Amino acid sequence: MPPWEIPSDQLPPVAAVQKLLRALADPVRLEMVRRLAADPAGEAPCSDLYEGLNKSTATHHFKILVEAGAFRPVMVGPSRGHRLRRDALQEAAPGLLDALMGALARQQDARGAE
């Protein structure tokens, strides 16, 4: 296991709702979460989770999402990546992830209808 990957039994709990909502309030981080939530495996290489950012800025956003308990760093094939902590999020804030993803989908549909 790479030194930066956190073992399952040592993952921190999902942050308090206020910290979690602050982490998800940023449009870049919310898009990162949306991309992972849409992935059937719930994990992806870091580079698949953003575009138009430099690597250090993306790393900053990943750090905030990991500290909030939304993401877990993992290896995805030969690349560093992240896994969405769907079960932990559901336990800490029931329905929040589904509500956010539903709202984003409706917003996307509304943009497409314009």
PyMOL commands that set and color helices and strands:
alter all, ss='L'
color gray80, all
select helices_A, chain A and resi 8-10+17-25+27-38+46-49+55-67+86-92+96-113
alter helices_A, ss='H'
color red, helices_A
select strands_A, chain A and resi 43-45+71-76+79-84
alter strands_A, ss='S'
color yellow, strands_A
deselect
rebuild
show_as cartoon
